[in-house]
């Protein structure tokens, strides 16, 4: 048996924190999933916009938070974007 080593093979997606995905619709969720999957990243949670703020506050770490919007989601969307902006400003 021959074995070949590569960085890709040795880098396990489970070794990295997940991507949290929040989307405004099923169609938006599918678009974002395809893009994240194409980059070989692991999706840790698929969230509705209205559930995302609470989940982000509980998440220990994440590679990224992906927000896919195809409509205005009102107050919940504003709250999520403000939370993310604040977290980035504080370096969280």
N, C-alpha and C positions, 0 to 999 in steps of 0.2 A: 504494500500500500504506500502510495506517495502522498505526502502532505505538504501543502504550500501555505506559507504564512503571508498575510498582508495586514496592513493597519486596519483596513475595513473589517476583515474577519475577526481581528482581535478586539475591536471596539464594539462592545455590546450596547445596544440601545438602552438596556436596563441599567447600565452604569451611569447614565446621565439623567438629571432631573427631567421630568416630563414637560411637554407643552400643554398649557391649559387653553382650551378652545371655547370661546363664547361666541354664539351666533344668533342673529336676529330671526332666522327662519331655517327650515329644513334645507332649502336650496343653498343658503349661505353656508350652512354646516358642511354640506357635501363638497362645496368648492374649497373650503378651508382644509378639510380632511385630505383631499387629493393633493393639495400643495404640500402640506406637512408630511404626508406619507412619501411623496416624491423626494423629499430631502432626507428621508431615513430617520426622521425623528419620531419619538413615541408620544402619543397623545395620552395624557394622564386623566383628563376629564373633558367631557363634552357637555357644555353648560348653556342653558338659556340665559339671555342677557339679564333677566330679573333674578337669577340665582348666582350670578358670577361674583358679585361683591362678597357675599357671605363665604363662598368657597375660597376665594383668594385670601381672605383673612385667616383661614384655617391651613392653607397650604404651606408646608415647611420650606420648599424650594421649587423653583420651576426654571426650565431653560428659557421659556418665553411665555407670554400670554398673548394669544392670537385672538383678535376681535374682528369678526367678519360681519359687516352690516350691509343690508340691502334695503333698509327702511329706517325711519326714525322711530326709536323705541321709547321716546319720552324720558321721563324722570329716571327710570332704571338705567337707561343708557348713559345719561348725564352723570349719574352717581358712579357708575363703573368707570367711565373715562376720567372723572375727577380722582377717584381712588388710585387708578393706575398712574396718573400724572403725579399725584402726591408721593406714591411709592418710588417712582423714578427720581423725583427731586431729592428724596431722602436717601437714595441709594439702596433701597431694599430690594 
